[in-house]
Amino acid sequence: MIKQRACAGTLESSDIYVEVAPAAAGSGLALDITSVVFAQFGEEIERVIRETLQDLEIADADVRVSDRGAVDCTIRARVETAVRRGKGEE
């Protein structure tokens, strides 16, 4: 469960900035994706984000993403870091 607003990543080229915030229990995921390559890879970006959130057992959260062409492993790492920070983990 996300307890506080948290972020990870940068707006540098080939990176992704991920911000997570708490959402009411049962409200689900609100996902807002902005990407310079959305037309080509938007579905893949969303799939990777949703899979990572599912793996981390996050069902309710507000997630905002600004992508600058990050590869899948970077997307996963940034989402996981933002979630862990949002949970209050080190």
C-alpha positions in Angstrom: 0.0 0.0 0.0 1.3 3.4 -1.0 1.4 5.6 2.1 2.9 8.8 0.7 3.7 10.5 -2.6 7.1 9.4 -3.9 9.1 9.5 -7.1 12.0 8.0 -8.9 13.9 8.7 -12.1 14.8 11.8 -14.1 13.6 13.6 -17.3 17.0 12.9 -19.0 17.0 11.2 -22.4 16.5 7.4 -22.1 15.1 7.7 -18.6 11.7 7.8 -17.1 10.2 9.8 -14.2 7.7 7.9 -12.1 5.5 9.5 -9.4 3.2 7.4 -7.2 0.6 8.7 -4.8 -1.9 7.0 -2.4 -5.4 6.2 -3.7 -8.5 5.1 -1.8 -8.7 1.4 -1.2 -10.7 -0.2 -4.0 -10.3 2.7 -6.4 -7.8 0.8 -8.6 -4.9 2.2 -10.5 -5.0 5.6 -12.2 -2.2 5.7 -14.7 -1.2 8.8 -16.6 1.6 8.2 -19.2 3.4 10.9 -21.2 6.1 9.6 -23.5 8.1 10.9 -26.5 7.7 7.5 -28.0 4.1 6.8 -27.0 2.8 6.3 -30.6 5.3 3.4 -31.1 5.6 2.0 -27.6 2.8 3.2 -25.5 1.1 -0.2 -25.0 4.4 -1.8 -24.1 5.2 1.0 -21.5 1.8 0.6 -19.9 2.1 -3.2 -19.9 5.5 -3.1 -18.1 4.2 -0.5 -15.5 1.1 -2.5 -14.8 3.0 -5.8 -14.5 5.5 -4.3 -12.2 2.8 -2.8 -10.0 1.0 -6.2 -9.9 4.3 -7.9 -9.0 4.6 -5.4 -6.1 1.0 -6.1 -5.1 -0.1 -2.5 -5.7 -3.8 -2.5 -6.6 -4.7 1.1 -5.6 -2.5 4.1 -6.6 -2.3 7.2 -8.7 0.7 6.8 -11.0 2.1 9.6 -13.3 4.9 8.8 -15.7 7.0 10.9 -18.0 9.0 8.7 -20.3 12.0 9.9 -22.4 12.6 6.6 -24.2 13.5 4.3 -21.3 13.9 0.6 -21.9 11.9 -2.0 -20.0 14.4 -2.7 -17.3 14.7 1.0 -16.5 10.9 1.3 -16.4 10.7 -1.6 -13.9 13.5 -0.2 -11.7 12.0 3.3 -11.5 8.5 2.0 -10.8 9.8 -0.3 -8.1 11.9 2.4 -6.5 9.0 4.9 -6.5 6.7 2.3 -4.9 9.2 1.3 -2.2 9.7 5.0 -1.4 5.9 5.4 -1.3 5.6 2.6 1.1 8.2 4.2 3.3 10.9 1.5 2.7 14.5 2.4 2.4 
